[in-house]
Amino acid sequence: MKLIKDKYYRVTDIYGSKSKMRFVNKGTTKKITMYCFKDWTDTLYISEDCIYIIESYKTITPQQQAKSLGKLDEYLKYMRINGKKARTKYIYKTVFTREQNKRKSVKE
């Protein structure tokens, strides 16, 4: 898996917890590949086996949405678009997905 250094990603672990963090580097020991992600206060070291999904994302601000709809004046005056409060939208693109059959079950 190729990740771009200093780019932000949304990482979902095998337990389902999601976090948006910046990719720092990748390290390899004998058999384990570790990825380092960093945020303002937190640093996350996670092995490839514990990653379920990694997604890159694009942020669309309310001002960009108003501009694309031609409602920028309304947004700047009332902070609303068509009478509704606008919020930031995220567009996710999957970079890495863990295969379900990669890990063998204990009962086999």
SVG drawing of the C-alpha trace seen along z (x, -y; Angstrom):
<svg xmlns="http://www.w3.org/2000/svg" viewBox="-35 -40 48 67">
<polyline fill="none" stroke="black" stroke-width="0.4" points="0.0,0.0 1.4,-3.4 0.5,-6.3 1.7,-9.9 3.7,-11.4 2.1,-14.4 -1.3,-13.7 -4.4,-13.2 -6.3,-9.9 -9.2,-8.4 -8.0,-5.2 -10.5,-2.5 -9.1,0.2 -10.4,3.8 -12.6,2.7 -14.4,0.1 -12.9,-3.1 -12.1,-5.8 -9.6,-8.6 -8.5,-11.3 -4.7,-11.6 -1.7,-12.6 0.6,-9.8 4.2,-10.2 6.1,-7.1 6.1,-3.3 8.5,-1.0 9.1,2.8 10.5,5.3 11.0,9.0 7.4,9.8 5.4,6.8 4.7,3.6 4.0,0.6 2.4,-2.7 2.8,-5.9 0.0,-8.5 0.0,-11.8 -2.5,-14.4 -2.0,-17.6 -1.7,-15.7 -1.9,-12.0 0.5,-9.6 -0.8,-6.3 1.4,-3.4 -0.6,-0.7 0.4,2.6 -1.0,3.6 -2.9,6.5 -4.9,4.1 -6.0,1.8 -9.4,2.5 -9.8,-0.5 -7.7,-3.6 -9.5,-6.3 -8.2,-9.6 -10.7,-12.4 -11.5,-15.8 -13.2,-18.6 -15.8,-20.8 -16.5,-23.9 -19.9,-25.7 -18.4,-28.7 -17.4,-26.5 -20.8,-24.9 -22.5,-28.3 -20.2,-29.5 -20.9,-26.5 -24.7,-27.1 -24.4,-30.8 -25.6,-31.7 -22.5,-33.2 -24.1,-36.5 -26.9,-34.8 -24.3,-32.6 -22.1,-35.6 -25.1,-37.6 -27.2,-34.9 -24.7,-32.0 -27.3,-29.8 -27.8,-28.3 -31.5,-28.1 -32.6,-28.7 -30.6,-25.7 -27.5,-25.8 -24.6,-24.5 -22.0,-22.2 -18.7,-20.8 -18.9,-17.8 -16.3,-15.1 -15.8,-12.9 -14.0,-9.7 -12.0,-7.5 -10.8,-4.1 -7.0,-3.6 -6.7,-0.3 -9.2,2.4 -8.3,5.4 -9.4,8.7 -11.9,10.6 -10.4,14.1 -6.8,13.0 -7.0,13.9 -7.9,17.5 -10.4,18.1 -9.4,19.8 -12.0,22.6 -10.5,24.1"/>
</svg>
